[in-house]
Amino acid sequence: MPSKKPARDSVYPQPSDTAAVNPHNAKTTDLAPDTVDASGAYMNTNQGVRISDDENSLKAGSRGPSLLEDFILREKITHFDHERIPERVVHARGSAAHGVFKVYQSQAAITSAAFLQHPEEETPVFVRFSTVAGSRGSTDLARDVRGFAVKFYTQEGNFDLVGNNMPVFFIQDAIKFPDLIHAVKPEPDNEIPQAASAHDTFWDFISLMPESTHMVMWLMSDRAIPRSYRMMEGFGVHTFRFVNAEGVSSFVKFHWKPLLGVHSVAWDEAQNISGKDPDYHRRDLWNAIESGNFPEWELGIQVVPEADEHKFEFDLLDPTKIIPEELVPVQRIGKLTLNRNPDNFFAETEQVAFHVGHIVPGIDFTNDPLLQGRLFSYTDTQLIRLGGPNFHEIPINRPVVPVYNNQRDGYMRQTINKGKTSYSPNSLGGGCPFMAGKMQGGFTSYPERIEAHKIRERSRSFFDHFSQAKLFYNSQSEPEKNHIIDAFSFELGKVQAVPVRERMLRLLAEVDSGLAAQVAYALRLHIPKNSEEPLNKSIPADADPAAYQPEHKESSLPLSAALSMANTIKETIQTRQVAVLAADGVDGKALNTVKKALLAAGAVVEVIAPRQGYVLAENDEHIPVDKSFLTGASVFYDAVYVPGGVNSVATLAAHADAVHFLNEAFKHCKAIAADAAAQQVLEATYFYKKLPEDNTEETVLRCGVAVHDKPAKLADLFILAIAQHRFWEREVPRKVPA
Ligand code: HDD
C-alpha cells in the first residue's frame, strides 16, 4: 500500500480541495485558474509583452510599407488565421450550459456509481444540445434529431451520457453510420440542401433500410421541431448496464424528463423561425439561464434484471427499439439543473469532447452493435477535431479528479509531469501511480460470458422493423398524426426520384395503410401493391436475400401513452413568451393588469408596437416597447394579447402587420387574448368569424381565444390557455391565410 498520496502531476495550482481547481464548479465571479478576464488589465502579446499601439502596424514612414519585423502584427494575424478548427462531422451546431445533478436517493441496490449514492451531493455537469445534420452556422429549427449530451464530472471521473431527444436510432450497426450521414448531409456535388433531410440521397438510403422505419416516424413527428431545448426529452438510446457493489448487473435505459413538459412548434412556424432567428433555441436557452429560469430535467431509468433479458418481444440490444414505459416504468431518480451559461463559446461549447465510452465504475456497456462502434468513433474524431491526444487536458474536458498515468507528450501537452518514470511497473518512482483494486474504486468490466463464432452477421432478433413504428404511429393524437402525414408529404415532395418516393410509400404501408394512402394522395402516386423483393436491400453480398426479409410482427401493446406529446405536462406557463400588441392610446391600466398576472405566473412579456421606443398610453404613461413589427414576429411568441384603448385599437386594426401577427398566431394554434374593447382588431382578422360567442373557461380551453371586459378575469383565462401550449385542433381544416 502507498504510504502517502502521490503528488499531483499537473501545472495547475494544487489546493487540497479538488473542487477549487474545478472550472465547472466555479461561479462566473469566482474565476478558475484557466479563466481569463481582461477587466482592469493591459493588453499584451502571447509572450506577455505589453502593447502600446494595437491600432497601427509598424511601417516605414506613416505612408510607407509595413515591416516584416512587426512581431505584434505577425502574432495577431497568425493566430487569427488559425482560429477555426474542423467542425464536428455530425452535431456541428449546438449550444451548451453548465449545471448540477443530484440523485434523489441512493441507487446502491443497482449501481455502485458514486454520483448516484448520496442525495446531498451535487455533481457538476456540462450539457450540450445540438442538431445533427446542419453545419455550425445552420439553423436551430431544422427538422432533425437533437443531440442531448451530458458530461457528469463525478468524483470517480467523467461519465458522458451522449444521447438524443429520440429514443431510437436509424441503424442497428455502427458500420452503417458513415452511409447514413453521407446520405443526410448536403448532396456532395452541389452541397444542397443545408440542415435538411428533405432530399433524394437521404430518402434513397432510408427507403432501402427498413430498420430505419421506426426512427423516421420520430423524425417526421413534431419531436424533430422542439419548442425549446428546455422542453425536450432526452434518451441514452442504447441499453446500458448498471453493476452494483456485489457485481450484480441489470440492464438500464436512460431518460431525461423535462419539468416544463415536451412541446414543439408548428412546421410552418419552424421554417419561419429559421429565417427570422436561426439562433432561436440557442437564444432561448441562454436567456432562460440568464434570467434565473434554470431548465430542469429528471433523470429516469428503466431497469431490467439480467435474468429478464429475453422476456421481451424485441431485442434489448437493438437500438431501433424502445422498452415501452407500460412494460417497464420509468423511475425518476434525480434532477439535472442548468444554472450557468458558458463564459466562452469556443473554449467550452466547441471544445467539449463527449464520448459514449466515458463511463465510471457501476456503469457498463452492452453488446448493442451501434454502441460498440461508437466506442471507437468518439476518441478518433476528437484527435482530428481538437488536434491531438491531449484534448482531455482542455479545461472543459478535464475530470475534477487529478489524472495520474503514464501517458506523456503529444501535441499541446499541458501537464508538466515531474520525475523520471513514465512506465509501469517501476521501482524508481516508488511504483507510482498505483493500480486501484475494486476496494479503491478501480473500474472492472462486467465479466459477461461470451462464447461465439467470430462472424459478420445481424442477429435474427433484430429483424422486426415495423412493429414499434406502428406502435409509435398508433400512439399519436390526431393532430400529431396529421403532422406526420404532412412531414412525409413535404419531405418526399422534395425528392425528385419517383422510385424513391414509391419505395417509401411501400414502407409506410407496412406501418399504417391510412398514413401511406394520405402521403400517396399528396404526392399523386399509387402505393406499390407488392413490396420489392427483397424489401430489405441492405444485405451482404453472399447472403440469401430471402433470409434478409424483415419480419412482420405486431406489438402486443396497442399503444403507449408516453409516446404522445399530447399527454405531456400542461400546468405551467413558466418562461412562456407573450407578445402584447400596442400602439399609442393603449389602455395602460388593462395592459399592466394582464402583464402583472402573466409575470406573476412566470411568463416573459414583451410589447410589440408599430415603432420601437415606447407607446404613449391613454393615461400618458410611457410604456417601453421591446420590438417593432419589423423586429418582432408572432413566431417568436407562445401567445398574444391585445389590450383596449380607442386609438391603439384603431391603429392596430388598420395595421397589416398587426393583423398578420394575429392571423399567424391563430394559424400556429397559439393562445390569444383581447380586451373586449379591442374587438375591432379581432374583427380585422381571418379567424374572427370562427370565434365562439361565449367566453367560459371551457370554451377558452377548447378554442384558445379569450375575450373579456375585465382584465383580471381575462388574465386568468389567458394563463389557462397558454398552459395548454397549442390548440392543434384548430388546424382542421388547415386553411388560414397567414
Ligand atoms: Fe454520435 C457526436 C449522439 C451514434 C459518431 N453523437 C454526437 C453527439 C451526440 C451524439 C449527442 C454530439 C456530442 C457533442 O455535443 O459534442 N450518436 C449519438 C447517439 C447515437 C449516435 C444518441 C446513437 C444512439 N455517433 C453514433 C455512431 C457513430 C457516432 C453510430 C459512429 C460510429 N457522434 C459520432 C462522432 C461525433 C458524434 C463522429 C461527432 C463529433 C463528436 O463525436 O464529438 O464521433
Residues whose N, C-alpha, C, O or C-beta is under 5 A from the ligand:
A	BS01	HDD	R88 V89 V90 H91 R128 S130 G147 F148 A149 V162 G163 N164 F169 A174 F177 V237 V352 F354 L370 G373 R374 S377 Y378 T381
